[in-house]
């Protein structure tokens, strides 16, 4: 007997999801303004993300 059920579609993320390539493009730093303050989100030399005020 074969199971005719289709696999469930992937669940939608609970929060907006962005690929880092879409945010950074060819840059290594983007600026995020939150509460009137600027934060820098950068890609490190180890290819990690770090957020600083």
Number of C-alpha atoms within 10 A of each C-alpha: 3 4 5 6 6 6 6 6 6 6 6 8 7 6 6 6 8 8 8 10 9 8 13 15 11 8 10 15 17 14 15 15 10 8 6 7 9 12 14 15 18 18 17 11 8 6 9 8 13 11 13 10 10
